[in-house]
Amino acid sequence: MSTQSVKGEPETQPLSGPDSNSQQASFQSRKWPLPILSSLLLGYTLVFFAPVETFLMMDELRFSITDFLWLALGGALAVSGLCFGLALLLPGKTRGFFCALCVGASVALYAQGVFLNIGYGPLDGTAIDWSLFGLYPLWNGLCWAVFLLLPILLYLWKPGQMARALTFVSVLLLLLQTVSLGSLALTSQVAARGETYYLSTQDEFNFSQERNIVVIGLDSFSPDLFAEVWENYPEAFDSWEGFVEFPNSAGMYPTTHYAVKNLFTGFPYLFQKEEPSFTDEAYQNSVFFPALKAEGYEIDFFSIEATSPYCKNLFDNYREASFHVERPLLLLKKLYRLAGFRYAPHAAKRIFWMNTADFAQLKFANQDDMFVRNDATFRQRLNQSGIRVEKENRSFHFFFLWGPHEPFILDSPTTTTYYGNDKVTLHSQTLLALDTVTRLLNAMKEKGIYDDATIVILSDHGYERYDFQPIFLVKKPHAKGPLTQNTSFISQDDFQATVFASAGIPAKAPKGKDVFDVGGELRTFPFFAYPIYEKREYLYEVSLLPSGDLHYEQMGLWYDKVGEHPVETKTVAFSKPYVTRDAEATYPLFHYIDRYHINPREDGSCWLAHPGCTLRVKTEFIPKAGVTVEIELTDVMNGQQRVQIARRDQVFETLWVTNGQRTLTFDVPPACYVDGEIVVDLRFPDATNLYQLNGFQNPHDPYLRQAIALKSITFHPKSN
């Protein structure tokens, strides 16, 4: 018989007996899935999924996944256990809030790593200017706030329903991440990641008595930088007898990863297949090294970035070996740092910034002669052992040095700093790199093997804050006289033909010609802009302008693993003035090679930089009287700048802008209306940087050569 409450409603009594025990057990069973799953999700996402997915996404990490997989899995279980233990200690709703926070943090991490990142440039030591991301830090922070706080607020409002929803999200995200890792493992050829070979330094400085071919690569070296050093430090080139510099040289890629492979094989990587397979196939079908072999050359190659297992058939210093990672915990620590850069919110990424070249220091073979790129140790070996002339066969050497690449770490001729210091500038590092080359050239002279040698000094790509052009210098056998220039328009495509012609090798290069046979003919070359993390390449055409500058024309195509795609161009209507309000809306109207050359600023404006960019919009109709462009200015570098209004090799107008000037206005020339598009090249011949203006002394001064900062663009249709 039940009792009645004061209000006449049944009064609930505590249950006892078997039914009470079963309902209590049912309640307990519903109580623990969320703490277990949310803790497991956070540990799995943060400690296992993030580093493993980062490893699988970056082909250049040439480790075996087993070197760290079990440590990462153990760490994930440990973190999950700690989170679950903490959840056990929390009472009531506080436990629910903690579980909601775990799920929200996991979703935020996953979204950041997979969807929210933008291009930061390659993690190759190049410093990131964190002021150049416009409003992205703000909305990225807002996204994280929503991911973290929304589950907690919803749990506070509807705890029962949100507990079920959070449990479902935990299971779904765990399954999604696991399937994603499995798919990546199958498509990234993870089984082939572990290196089984190295490049030996045993004959690093051992040459033949005659007809040596020496190719010296200096990473990230542009002709403009070379010209600055030549003008300010001419004594650095006193020993470069017989060399000819080609300042109008075009490269193929803005990054080492693909540039060096293309240089020696002649095959550009367009994501036709997985990169390891492409590299093997490119070397199998290459002409260059087999032609050298046919002439009796021994090949010593010193660039692990450009090799593959097939190179054992080509390189005489290729050695098979059993690799191991001596300090797997240090490997995992660096991998967590790299994953942190990928998965952390934008505001925290600078904490995790690193140079992926650090991973090369962690690989060990059972031999002491393994080549690792380090200019200071290269110089020490050269100074200590000198060069030998003991080879019976002809000799080809390729040395790939750090050169003027960031970070600037060459502290002295024999020491390096870690990630640079306050003493090392772009020019001081460049001078030390050039001095290392000079020491090698002088050593060849002392041994009597310099005169009849073919020597090429080049770069894989330019220093992007100056230009993307790579340096290209050649000394032919028996060439005399001081360093000179040849202004013919040449390309890295001409490298193989030049070596064959200079060394007297009767082979036909797959493309290009001897640079000494190039005259004033019209030439164009492809250039593939490669934004890091986007896994795509944009096709440009490079041509030489009458001014002597190179012009990069966007060809409207980009490539990824799916294939070839058209580049989207913004469409505007001219029924009334079209206005962009800030940099976020303005810079998509420009086509540019790299993010360095058009930079969003925190004040809503963006810098335009050397050499220039192309303003390109699509329109359904163009007013008969034409269109006037009005650019709102916020800053002018060095007080004044020239702005050239041009299209390819035609300069229609040169305008002066000065600090304090609020607008730049020009009429679109008729030649810039092309197939329903407005295409105008803006060029900045006076672009400069604070580093140059302050006498090349302060390593903290920006190196990017900037011209004007703009906030908005208005297109005014002109009335008849």
C-alpha positions, 0 to 999 in steps of 0.5 A: 500500500502506497502512501500519499504525499502532501500534494496527493502524489505518490511518494517515491520510496527507495527500492530494496531486494533483487529489483533494486540491485539490478537497477543499481547495476544498470545505472552503474553500467550506464555511468562508466562508458562516457569516462572510459571512451572520452579518456581513451579518445583524448589519449588516442588522439593526442598521443597516438593518432597525431604523431602517427598521422603526421609521420604518414603524411610526410614522405621525407620522414624516412624511418620505420614506423616500428621505431616509435609505434609501440612507444606511442601506443603505450603512451596513449594508453598511459594518458588514457588511464590517467584521464580515466583515473582523474574522472573517477576522482571527480564527483557528479556533474564535474565528471561530466564536464571533464568528459565533455572537455576531453571530447571537445579537446579531441575534436579540436585537435583532429579538426586543426590537424586535418582541416584548419591548417594553412600554409606555413611554408616548409619546416626546413629551418626557414623562419616564419614571420608570425605577423603575416597571417591576417585575421586567421589567428582570430578565427582559429582561436574562436574555433578552438573556443567553440570546440572546447566550450560548446560541449561543456555548455550543452552538458550543463543544459542537457546532461543526460542527452549530451552524455549519450551524444558525447559517447557516440562522438567518442566512438565515431571519432575513434573509428574515423581516426583508426580507418584514416590511419589504416588508409594512409598506411596503405597509400603511403608505402609505409613498409618502405619507409625504413632506410636500408642504405646510406651514402659513404664519405669514404671517397668524399675528397678522392678524385681522378687525375684528369677530367673530373666533374664537380657539381656543388649545390648551395641550398637556397641561393638566388642570383640577387643575393649572389650579386649583393655579395659580389658587389660588397665582398668581391674578394670572396671570388678571387679564386673562382678562375674561369667561372661564368655566372648566369644571373638569368637562370630559372628553376623548376621548384621552390623547395629542395625536395623535388628540385634536386631529383628533377635536376639529375633525372629531368622528370618533374614530380606531379603526384603521378604516383607515390613519391618513393615509386616515382623516385625509383622510376625517375632514376631508372629512366634517367639519361644523366648517370648512365651516360657518365657510367658509359664514359667510365666515371665513378659517381660519388653523390652527397645528397640523401634528399635525392636518392632511392634504393635504385641508386645502388646501381648508379652511385659508387658511394651507395652502401647497404646497411642495417639502420637502427634508431639509437634513441627511440625516445628522442625520435618520439619526442621530436615527432611529438614536436612536429605533430604539435606544430601540425595539431596545435592552435595557431597561437601555440604553433611557434612553440613547436616550430622545428627543422625537419632536418633534425630527424636526419641526426637520429639515424645510425648505421653500423659504419662511421662514414655515413654522410649527413649534410652539415657544412661545418663538419664538411669543412672540418673533413676537408681541412683535416684530410685535404683531397686525394688523387687516387682514383684510376677512373674518372670521377663525378662528385656532387656536394650538396651544402647548406649554403645560405639556407635558413636557419643561419647557423654557421657561427664560424668556419668550424662551428654551428649554432642550433637554429641560429643566434644573434651573430649570424646574418644572411650575408655572414652565413653566405660568405662562410659557405662561399669560403668553403667552396673556395677552399675546395677549389684551391685544394683542387688547384694545389693537386693540379686537377682544377684546370681540366675539370668541369665545375658547376656551382648551382642552387636547387632554388633561390632564397624565396625572400629575395627571389625563386631563381637559383644561381648557376655558374660553370667553369669549363675545362681550361677556362681562364680569367676572373669571374664573369657574367653571361646574361643569356636566359637559361634554366636548370633544364640546361644542366645535363646538356651543359655538363655533357658538352663541357666534359665532352660526353657524347650523350644527348640530354632529355631537354635543354641545351648547353648554356654557352650555346644559348643566345637571345632566342625566346625561351620559356620554362615551367615552374611548379609552386609547391605550398607545403601541407597542401600536397599540390603544385601550381603550374607557372610559365617563366619568361625573361622580361626586357628589364632582365627580371623573370616573369612568372605567369600562372597557367591556370592549372594545379596538380595533386594525387587525383590529377590535373585541375583548373585554378579558380579565379574570382568572378566580379560584376561591374554593374556597379563598383566592386570593393574588397574591404580588407586583406582577407578579401583582397589577396585572393584576387592576386596570383603569386608564387608563394605566400611570402610575396603577398602577406596579410597583416594584423591591421587588415592590410597586406604587403605586396613584395618583389618581384610583383604579382598578378591582379586577376579577376573574371567578369561576365562583361567588361564596360565599353569605356573600361575599368579603373582600379583604385587601391587603398594604401596603408604603407609604402616601403622606404618612403617611396616606390615605383609601381609598374602597370604591365602585362608580360613584357609590356609596361604600360605605365609607371606610377610613383607612390609615397608614404602618406599617399592613401590611394593608387589609381590606374585605368586597366590597359586594353591589352589586359582584357583577356578572354573575359578576364582582367589580368594586370601585372604589378611590378615593384622595381624598388622593393627592398627590406630593412636588412638591406636598408640597415647595411646587412648587419642586423639578423633580426631585420626582415629579409623580405623585399617589400613594396606597398601595403594595401587594404582594399581594391575598388573596381570602378566601371567607367561611364561612356 
